[in-house]
Amino acid sequence: MKIEQQLAADAAAALKALYGADVEAGSIQLEKTKREFEGHLTLVVFPYLRLSRKKPEETAEEIGRYLMEHSAAVAGYNVIKGFLNLTVAPAAWVALLDDINSDARYGLTEPGEDAPLVMIEYSSPNTNKPLHLGHVRNNLLGWALAQIVEACGNRVVKTNIVNDRGIHICKSMLAWQKYGNGETPESSGKKGDHLIGDYYVAFDQHYRAEVKELTAKYEAEGMAPEAAKERAEKDSPLMQEAHAMLVRWEQNDPEVRALWRKMNEWVYEGFDQTYKALGVGFDKIYYESDTYLEGRKMVLEGLEKGLFYRRDDGSVWADLRSEGLDEKLLLRADGTSVYMTQDIGTAKMRFEDFPIDKMIYVVGNEQNYHFQVLAILLDKLGFEWGKSLVHFSYGMVELPNGKMKSREGTVVDADDLVAEMVRQARETADEAGKFDDMSEEEKDEVARIVGMGALKYFLLKVDARKNMLFNPAESIDFNGNTGPFIQYTYARIRSILRKAADSGIRLPETLPADVELSRKEEEIVQHLADFAAVVRQAGADYSPSAVANYCYALVKEYNQFYHDFSVLREEDEKKKIFRLVLSANVAKIVRLGMGLLGIEMPERM
């Protein structure tokens, strides 16, 4: 039993014995004692004054005396007004560490067969360009959220929806047709997603040149600059060709569809390499080229049922003004789908594939309104989880030189970023002399683990709802609130444990109860015990950053302990064994916590 649970049960017994009151132990809240006061846990007695009919100080004093006499977990107490500060007995801390030590997956709950099924959508790439830094944050948040939600006892299905249709796809296809000369990933030596992204940029460059030339022509004919530019954009032969290609795609033209399939396959192969490097994956991938048709059917069915209405131009709309929102376009006048229609179709296909209890969409905060509307529409269309869908809304990743623009080719490419992080990790470790006794193969592997750990931790430690500034050099630091600092502490502990094993020390399953503990050791045990509650809260709040910052606080506390106390050189055998077990469990909890974030731990560093 956890110390808090034990003390809550003992406090309930005290209230029964002292005041004849039946109080549920689960309703008794204990808080960590403030650092300026003596004690570990504090019971606030104000809720029980109606039972005692005495002053706060008297009530706290009576409960404190009872616990001293009847609770093996209490070694002392003091009263500050209506606050009863309890000092936990050393044997209770030892027993708690024994409990943590005996559970290889402490704090994580295995989902049962009947556990709620949570589907989490993340990534959502377009097939006209490679993944960039914004996608990296999305994928890392989605993967971490999936691990945390599962660790809270839910079954999880990780899904991706690929935007593989639309005018932006046709732009890349048309540019490749016009300027590609049959170039392929094999002939160019480029990843397929990078190759297609180059043609998306090429389209924009040629389109801009056309618009500039036409604008100048129309201005020369006496047209106002704004009107000239607007007409030039409309008259651009390149854009007209792209729209014509989209119409042919919609009409299932064999030639256009064959080109589309070929170029998409190049992109998917490239995406898979990036996903592998990021350490993320999916249980099921959906494609908008399939889902938009289903969405169109659902909207037309809703139209027949009177849920939606058709305007004179033939377009179909949802009137959400009674919900405090606006009117929302669902089908254009020409019958083509919009993003909302596609999301409705995707929801239908998912609901047919899985018995979803909760749906979580990991999408940037610029889509907040979209998901407000989607929740209402899905509810109207009869999806049980529609109204309660979760939009895990996150902020954008900003750069020192401004926002990223795919059309202009000014994005931070995900593959380049991964390679740079690994390179910086190798360089930083080499300069610090941390790799001196490793083979080249081991150096490369550790550099990969550390570089990716730095990237993931830097992006995940920030509250997801906030915009953030990404600084690669700052993230790779071996000191401070960084991934490498946490990884280095883990590797240090593993080194201590290897040395202990080499010297013949075997760690016992049960620790001696009479070992003398320092306040710092008790605090670390208390911190370890908090891990289960942190995971539960992170799952309830959808907050990977809570786990990240817990891991940092734990290793920071352990490093203070390591600086002030001996471990292997401790002469008292009981203390040495306790500290080794304590160290091993710090490493275990850090590995579990960072594992929820998708961050690997190196055995050596």
N, C-alpha and C positions, 0 to 999 in steps of 0.2 A: 504494500500500500504506500502511495506517495505520502510525504511528510504532511503536506497541506491537507490531504484527505484524512490522515490519522488525527491531526490536530482538530480538524472540523468535527470529527466523530467524538473526540474527547471533549470539545467545547459543548457539543450538544448534550453529552452526558452531564457536564457541569451545570448547564441550565436546568436540566431535569432534576438533578440532586439538590441544587440550591433554591430553585424557585418553582419546582413542580411543573415546569413547562415542557411540552413536547415540541421540539424544534427540529426540523429536518436538517441533517448534517450537510446536505447538498446546498442548502440556502445560506450557510455560514461562509462568509467571504473573509479570506485572509490576504493581507497585502504584504509585499516586501517592506521591511522596516526601513525608514529613511536613514541614510548613511550617518547623519549626525547623532542618531540615537543608538543605544546598545540594544542588540537583539537581531533576530533574523526575520521573523514574521510578526505582523501586527494584527490584532483583532480589534475592530472598532466596536465599542460596546453600546453606543447610543441607541441602536435598534432594540436593545434588550432592557432599557430602563423601565419600560411599561411592565416588564415582568418582575424586575427587582424592586421597583418603587423606591429606589435609592439614588443618590447622586452618582454621576459618571465615575468619579474616582473610587468610590466605595464599591460599586459594581465591578469595576475592572480589578480591584484588589481582591475581591472575593473569588472571582473566576480564576485569577492568577494563582491564588493559594491552592484552590482545588486542583488545578492542573499540575502544580508542583508535586502534590501528594499522590495523584492518581494517573498521571501520564508519563510513561517512560520516555516519551519524545521531548519532554520539557526539562531543561537543566536550570532555568532561571527566568525571571520576569522583572519588568519594571513598568510603572504606570505614569503616563503623561496625560493628565486630564482624562478624557474618555478613550484613550488609546492604550491598549494592553500589548506591550512589546514582549514577545516571547523569544527566549534563547533556546535553540534546539540542541538537544544532547548530542555529543560527538558520535555515540553509537548509532543514532538515527541517521546521521549523514553517511556513515559507513554502510549501513543497511541499504540506504538509497542508492549508493554507488554500486553495491552488489546487484541490486535490481537492474540498474542501467547496463551493467557489465554483462548480465546474463541474457540480454536481448540483443541479438545481432542487428535487428532493424528497429531499435528503440525509437518510438515517436511516430513510426509509420504504420498505417492500418491497411492490412490486406483486404481488398474488396471481395465480398462474397458473391455467389452466383446471382443472388437476388438484389444486389446493391443497385442504387440508382445509376442509370446510364446517362453520362454527360458527353455530349458531342462538342468538340472544340475545333473551330475553323480558324486556320491561320495561313499565312504566306500570300495567297491570292495574287500570283504574278500575271503579267501580260506576256504573251508570246512574241512581242515585237522588240524585246530588249532584255539584257541580262539583269540579274538581281543586283540591287544597290544597297547602300547603308541603311536606308529606310526599311527595306525588306529584311535586312539582317536583324534589326530591332524587333520587327514583327515576328519573324521565325523564332528568335530566342525567347521572346515573351510567350508565344504560343506553346512552345515545347515545355518551358518551365512551368507554365500554368497547368498543362496536362499532367506533368509529373506530380505537382502539388495536389491537384484535385484528386488524383488517383491515390496518393498517400493519405488522403483523408477518408478513404474507404469507398470511393466511387469507381464504377467501371467507366473507362474513358475510351472514346473513339476519336482519333485525330484525323481531321479532314482538311483537304485543300480544294479550293475552287479556282480553276485556271481560266483566265479571260483569254480565250483563243479565237475570238471573232470580233468583228467591228472594223471601223474605218482605219484605226491605228494599225491593225494587222495588215490591212490591204496596202497601207503606205509602204511598209517594209517589203511586201511581196512585189509591188510595182517597181520600187527602186531596184530590187535585185534583178528583175526582168530587164530593166532599162540599162543598168550600169554594171551588172554583176559578171557578165561574160562567162556564165556557167560556174562561178566560184563556189566551192564547197568547203566544209570544215576540213576535209582531208587535204584539198589542194592548197588551202590558205594556212593550214597549221593553227587555225583558231578554234576555240570552243564554239559550238553552234549558236549559243545564245549571244555571244559576242559578235559573231559574224552578222546575224540578223539585226542586232542593235546598231551596227555600223550603217546598215542600209536604211534604218529608221532615221538616223541622223542625216544621211545623204539625201533622203527625200526632203527633209526640212530645209536643207541648204539650197537645193534646186528650187524648191517651192518659194522660198524667200527671194531668191534671185528673180524668179518669174514675177512675183508680186511687185518687187521694186521696179522692174522694167515697165510693167503695165501701168503702175501708179504714175511713173514719170510721163508716160505717153498720155494718160488721161488728164493729168494736170496741164500738160502742154496744150491739150484741146480745150482748156478753160475750166475744167472741173475743180471744185474745192478739194484740198488735200485729203480730208477725212473721207469724203464721198469717193474720191479717186481710189484710195486704198481699199475701201469696202468693195467697190466694184472689181478691182484687180484681184482680190482674194476669191471673189465669186467666179471670175472669168478665167482663173488660172487653169490652163490645160491639164497640168499635172494633177491638181486636185479633182478636176472633173473626171479624169481617167481613174483615179482612186475610187471615187464614188461609183463609177460604172463597174469597176471590179467588184465592189461590195454587192451591187445589185446582182451581178452574175453569181457571186458566192451564194447569196440568198436563194437564187433560182437553181442552185445545185449544179452549176455548170461543171462538166467533168474536168476540163482543163484547169480551171481556177481551183477546184477542189483538190486536184492532184498536186498542184504546186503548194497549196496550203498545207496538205498533209506532210509533204516532204520537208518543208521549211519548219513546221512545228516539231517534227521528229528531231531535227537538228537542235532545236531549242530545248526540248525535253532532256536530251542527253547532256546538254550543258547544265541545265538546272540540277539534274541528279548529282553531278560532280560537286556542285556548290552545296547542296543539301548534305552530302556526305561529309564535306569539309567542316560544315557547321555542326555536324552531329545531330541533325534533326531528320524526321521522317514522318510518314503518314500511313494511316490504316486504310484510307480510301481517298481517291482523287476524283473529283467531279469536273466536268468541262462545260463551259457556258454554251458551247455549240450544241450540246444536248439539252441543257436545262432551260434555254430560252423558249424552246418549243413547248415544253411542259408548262412553263409559266404563262405562255400565251393561252393555252387551253384553260388553265385555272382562271385567268382573268375573264375569258369569254363565258365560262360557267358562272362566275360571279356576276357578270353582266346579266345573264339570264335570270338569276335569282334576285336581281334588283339591288345587289350590293354596290354596284358601280353604275355609271351612266355614260352614254355616248353623246358627244357633241355633234353639231351639224356637219363639221368637217370629217366625221368618221372616227375621230380619236376617242379613246376610252379613258375615263377619269374616275378617281375615288374622291368623294366629297368628305373631307375630315374636319370640316369647320366646327361641327358639333363636339369634336374631341379637342378643340382649342388649337387645331393645326390649320392646314390650308388644303386646297384641292391638289391632287397628285396625278400626273399623267402616268398611265399604265401601258397604253398602246398608242403609237403615233397614228396620224391620219392615214398613212400608207399601210398600217397593220403591223409595222415592225415593233420589236420589243425595246424597252428601256432597261436600265440596270435593275430597277425595282421588280420588273416582270421576271427577269432572270433569277433574282433572289427568291421569288415566290416558287418558281419552277424547281430550283435547287432544293428548297425546303421540302417540297412534295416528294422528290426522289429520295431524299434522305429519310424522310418519315416512312417511306415504303421499305427502305433497306434496313432501318434500325428502329427499335422501340425507344425512341429518345424521351428522356424525362426532363432534360434541360439542354438548351442550346446556347453556346457561348461563341460570339463572333469577335475575333481579335482584329480590329480594324481601327485606323487612325481617327483622331477626334474631329477631323474635318467631315466625317460621315455621321456625326451624332444625330442630325435631323433625319437622315435616311433610315436609321435603325429605329427611331421613334415611330416613324411611319410604318416600317416593315412589321414591327410588333403588333400594331393595330390591325394591319391588313391580314396577317396570318391568323390572328384571333377571329376576325370576321369570317375567314375561310375555313375555320373549324380545327385548326391545329391546337392541341391541348396546351402545348408549351409556348404558343405564340406570344401571348401577353407578357409572359415571364421570361422571354429570351433575354440574354445578357449581352450587351454590347461592351466588351472589354476595350474601352476607349483609351488610347494612349497618345502621348504628345509626339511631335516631330523631332527628329534628330537634326540639329542645326550644325553648321560648320563655321569656322572662323571667317570664311570669305562669303558667307551667305547661303541661300537655299540651292538645292540641286535641281537641275533641269535636264530631263532625259533627251528631249528633242535636240538640245544644243550640245549634248554629249558632255555636260559638266557635272556628272554624278560621281560619287565615290563608289566605284565598282566593288561588289562583294568579294570577288575572287582576288582582286588587287589588294583589298583591305586585309584579307586573311593572310596572303603571302607576306605583306608588309609587317603584320603583327608577329608572325613567326620569325621573320628576319630580325626584327627589333629585339625579340626575346633572346635569340641566339647571340646577337651582338652585345646586349646588356649583360647577359650571363658570362660571356667570354671576357668582357672587360672587368667583371667582378671576380673572375677566377673561379667561378662556381662549377665549371665544366672540366677542370684540369684533369681529373682522374677517370674520365668517361671515354668510351669509344666514340667514333664519329656517328655511328648508327644510334647510339644512346643519346648523344648530344642533339641529334636531329629530332628524335622522338620527344625528348624533354622540352626542346624549344617549341615544338608543335603544341604540346600540352600547356605550356606556360603562355605562349602567345595567344592561343584560343581562350585560355582561362582569363587572361587580361581583358580581351575583347568582350567576352560574355559578361564577366563580372561588372565591368565599367558600364555596360548598357543595362544591366539588370538591377544594379544597386540603387538606381534612381527610381523614385515613385513613377510608375508607368504613366500616370496622368499628366505628368509635367513634360514640357519641351526640355531638351537637353542639348548641351554643346559637347560634341565628341572631340576628345583630344588623345590621339594614340600614344604620344610620348608619356603623358601623365598616367595612362592606364597601365603601362608596363613597369611602373616603379615597384621596387621590392620593399618599399616602406609605405606606411599609411593604409588607407582604406582601398586596397587594390586586390585583384585576384592573385598576383604573384606573392604578395605578402602572406596571404592565407595559405597558399600552396607551399611556400617556404617553411612556414610553421609546421604544417603537416609532415613535410619531408624530414624536418628536424626531429619530430617525435618518432617517426618511423626509424630514424637512425639510432635514437636512444634505445628503442625497443630491440633493435638488432644487436646492439652492443650488449644489452642485458642478456639476451638469449645466448650470445657467443660466450658470455662469462658464466653460463650455466644456471642463470636465474630463470625459474619457471613461475609464471604468475598463477596464483591459486584461484579457484572458482569462488571461494568465500574469503573475505578479508577478516583479520582479527578485529573484534569489536572494540577492544580497549586501546586502539592506537590513538595517540595524541595528535590532534589536528590544529592547524593554524586557521585564523579567520579567512585567509585567502583561499585555502583549500576547501573550506566549507562553502565559500562563495562560488567556487568553480563547480562544485557538485550541484549547488542550487541552480547555477546557470545551465548545466547539462540537463537537469531535470525539466527545465523550461522548454526544451526543444519540442516536445510533443505539443504543448500549448501553442507555440509559435507556428508550427505546421498547420494546426487546426485553424488558427486565426488567419493565416495566410491564405488558406483554402476558402474560408468564409468571405474574406475581403478581396479575393483575387489579387494577391499582392506578393509577387516574387521578391520584391525589394525587401520585404520583412524577413525572409529567410536569408537573403544576402547579408543584410546588416546584422542579423543575429550571429552569423558565422564570423563576421569581422569582430564583433564585440567579444565573442568567446575566445578567439585566438589572441586578441589584444590582452585579455585578462590572463590567459595562459602564459603569454610572454612575460608579463609582469611577475607572475609566480616563478617562472623559470629563471628570471634574473635574480630573484631574491632568495630562492631555495635550491639546495642541492637535490639531485635525483639519484644518479648512479653513485655519487660520492657520499651520500648520506650514510652515516655510521649506524644509526638505529635501523635494524633490519625491518621492523614493522612499518616504520615511516617510509623506508625505501620502497617496499612492496606496494604500499598504498599509493605512493606518488607515481610509480610505474603504471599501476592500474588506472589511476586518474588520467595520466598522460595518454594511455591507450584509448580511453573512452573519449577524450577530447578529439583525438585523431578520428575515431569512429564517427562521432557526431558531425564533425566537420566534413568528412567524406560523404556521409548521408545527406547533409544539408546542401553541400555544393553539388552533389549528384542530382538533387532535385532541380538544380539550375542548369544541368547539362554540362557541368564543369568537372573535368577529370583531375585526379590528384596524383602527382608524381611520387614514386617511392624514394627517389633521390633527386637532389637539386643542387 
